Protein backbone atom coordinates (compact mmCIF):
# COMPACT_ATOMS: atom_id res chain seq x y z
CA UNK A 1 0.00 0.00 0.00
CA UNK A 2 1.38 3.38 -0.97
CA UNK A 3 0.91 6.36 1.35
CA UNK A 4 0.48 9.83 0.01
CA UNK A 5 1.41 12.82 2.11
CA UNK A 6 -0.91 15.71 1.69
CA UNK A 7 0.37 19.26 1.83
CA UNK A 8 -1.60 19.84 5.03
CA UNK A 9 0.11 16.91 6.79
CA UNK A 10 3.54 18.21 5.71
CA UNK A 11 2.70 21.69 7.03
CA UNK A 12 1.40 20.26 10.31
CA UNK A 13 4.60 18.24 10.78
CA UNK A 14 6.75 21.32 10.03
CA UNK A 15 4.85 23.39 12.57
CA UNK A 16 5.50 20.78 15.24
CA UNK A 17 9.20 20.24 14.51
CA UNK A 18 10.59 23.60 13.38
CA UNK A 19 9.75 25.75 16.44
CA UNK A 20 11.45 23.28 18.80
CA UNK A 21 14.60 23.26 16.71
CA UNK A 22 14.58 27.02 16.16
CA UNK A 23 14.33 27.93 19.83
CA UNK A 24 17.01 25.51 21.05
CA UNK A 25 19.82 27.69 19.70
CA UNK A 26 18.23 30.92 20.89
CA UNK A 27 18.55 30.26 24.63
CA UNK A 28 21.03 32.58 26.30
CA UNK A 29 22.69 31.55 29.54
CA UNK A 30 22.85 33.89 32.53
CA UNK A 31 24.70 32.94 35.71
CA UNK A 32 24.09 35.03 38.81
CA UNK A 33 25.07 34.50 42.44
CA UNK A 34 22.58 34.71 45.29
CA UNK A 35 22.34 38.38 46.27
CA UNK A 36 24.02 39.60 43.08
CA UNK A 37 22.41 41.39 40.13
CA UNK A 38 23.15 41.11 36.40
CA UNK A 39 21.64 42.93 33.44
CA UNK A 40 21.33 42.03 29.76
CA UNK A 41 20.51 44.43 26.95
CA UNK A 42 17.31 43.37 25.22
CA UNK A 43 16.75 46.16 22.73
CA UNK A 44 13.11 47.18 22.45
CA UNK A 45 11.78 44.04 24.16
CA UNK A 46 9.05 44.70 26.69
CA UNK A 47 7.71 42.49 29.47
CA UNK A 48 9.10 39.33 31.05
CA UNK A 49 8.05 36.10 32.73
CA UNK A 50 10.18 33.59 34.66
CA UNK A 51 9.08 30.00 35.29
CA UNK A 52 10.20 30.07 38.94
CA UNK A 53 10.00 33.60 40.40
CA UNK A 54 11.22 32.32 43.78
CA UNK A 55 14.72 31.84 42.34
CA UNK A 56 15.18 35.34 40.91
CA UNK A 57 13.85 38.85 41.22
CA UNK A 58 13.46 39.98 37.63
CA UNK A 59 12.56 43.34 36.16
CA UNK A 60 12.78 45.41 33.02
CA UNK A 61 14.53 48.78 33.09
CA UNK A 62 15.03 51.52 30.53
CA UNK A 63 18.74 51.68 29.80
CA UNK A 64 18.57 54.55 27.33
CA UNK A 65 16.24 55.80 24.58
CA UNK A 66 16.98 52.80 22.37
CA UNK A 67 17.62 49.94 24.78
CA UNK A 68 15.84 48.17 27.61
CA UNK A 69 17.62 45.96 30.10
CA UNK A 70 16.49 42.69 31.65
CA UNK A 71 17.77 42.74 35.22
CA UNK A 72 17.88 39.66 37.47
CA UNK A 73 18.93 39.30 41.08
CA UNK A 74 19.66 35.82 42.45
CA UNK A 75 17.46 34.85 45.39
CA UNK A 76 17.73 31.06 45.70
CA UNK A 77 20.03 28.42 44.13
CA UNK A 78 18.56 26.73 41.05
CA UNK A 79 17.65 27.20 37.37
CA UNK A 80 14.72 28.90 35.70
CA UNK A 81 13.76 29.96 32.21
CA UNK A 82 12.82 33.59 31.65
CA UNK A 83 11.11 34.88 28.50
CA UNK A 84 11.76 38.55 27.76
CA UNK A 85 9.54 40.24 25.22
CA UNK A 86 6.20 38.91 26.37
CA UNK A 87 4.30 41.85 24.84
CA UNK A 88 4.06 40.63 21.27
CA UNK A 89 4.15 43.83 19.29
CA UNK A 90 5.28 43.69 15.67
CA UNK A 91 8.97 44.48 15.36
CA UNK A 92 9.80 43.96 19.04
CA UNK A 93 12.33 41.21 19.84
CA UNK A 94 11.94 38.30 22.23
CA UNK A 95 14.65 36.49 24.18
CA UNK A 96 14.81 33.29 26.19
CA UNK A 97 17.26 33.19 29.08
CA UNK A 98 18.23 30.16 31.14
CA UNK A 99 19.10 31.76 34.47
CA UNK A 100 21.28 29.73 36.83
CA UNK A 101 21.55 30.98 40.39
CA UNK A 102 24.71 29.83 42.13
CA UNK A 103 25.82 30.17 45.77
CA UNK A 104 27.16 33.55 46.87
CA UNK A 105 30.90 33.68 47.20
CA UNK A 106 32.22 33.67 50.75
CA UNK A 107 33.51 37.06 51.91
CA UNK A 108 37.29 37.14 51.77
Secondary structure as UniProt FT lines:
FT   HELIX           7..24
FT   TURN            25..26
FT   STRAND          27..34
FT   STRAND          37..41
FT   TURN            43..44
FT   STRAND          48..50
FT   TURN            53..55
FT   STRAND          56..62
FT   STRAND          68..74
FT   STRAND          78..84
FT   TURN            90..91
FT   STRAND          95..102
//
